[in-house]
């Protein structure tokens, strides 16, 4: 695995957590901030929306 993949996986996990919270009501603001930060870091490594889509797609 490389840094781009690690960053994409971390951000996708954070996003998934926020999406699940949205399904259950209201997300935790700290989790939203963490997801935003993770996505910002992932952006530096060239992670795209398509990378997130692949990781967040139902299995």
Buried (B, 14 or more C-beta within 10 A) or exposed (E): EEEBBEBBBBBBBBBBBBEEBEEEEEBEEEBBEBBBEBBEBBEEBEBEEEBBEEBEEEE
